[in-house]
């Protein structure tokens, strides 16, 4: 399959002046050529030439007339937002989500595919290929208009090489995602850890847009964080930064799949919530959960606990409150390490956000070192279920708009 926007055409777009102008139109559009020249200090002929090229390549369109101080009204410029698409993939632990977005991260199409138990590297790659083919072959999506594919993958990822170095949920190593997908589809493919992708998505299109120092925390089957420092994702020396699911919260806590005891995710991730609920219910605690799973305690998962809380089940509400307290300890550690302006909580468990928030806030209030630490804003993800997949799209947008 051949598409127009291969790596070569990206390089053409990447002149410094072009990206200055393109970003100005993206962030401030509709904007006039004159205002671009004034703000960028580029000469009006330079601006004119580059804008002409951006219009020819369909990235920018002329739009409604602006207001004029006498004389001819200036024509304004804006991003041709729906002319191009990005494909985003979020590889979870049980399923892979696929989305198509426009240049402003708006969802245009979605699908998802199940991951079989104990997948191999080849299984995962072929599921990704199948989902991409499904969305490219949807009649509404012109394959020639796709700028690239972004992939958010749980575990340790090398974004430079586009390799999943270690996916703990599958015990898989060295999955060459970028290489395999670029070979198959002849499109740019960028790969990143899922929590980092989520953080990037929130930074561009969600609740993070005014916070250059911020953290996105993905709470699902595991817990991971994306650290945004001065507007750039921070990876650390070996792409390990943000593995907060494995900071120790309780020395004598439950055993974690990583081999340690009392890691944050053994106390606050989805499976941990389910385990604590089961343990209490087995010892006879009264709860609506028992009815919701018709007495079969093996069916208890984080979702059932949340559903019971929604129906005012006191046990479930308390359990989620306690989970919020554990999360609050993890977030307080983050505040003291990174000092972010904002922490954004996403992932499946964040759906129970209203029940977690009280415990989170209380803990930060009682443990934060200074008043400013206590004032750190904690919010739930704006992009919700698709945050990591939309964030994966930003991996392509970021490359495209970057200098
Ligand atoms: Zn651990």
Boltz pocket constraint, residues with backbone or C-beta under 6 A from the ligand:
constraints:
  - pocket:
      binder: B
      contacts: [[A, 245], [A, 246], [A, 256], [A, 257], [A, 258], [A, 259], [A, 260], [A, 263]]
      max_distance: 6.0
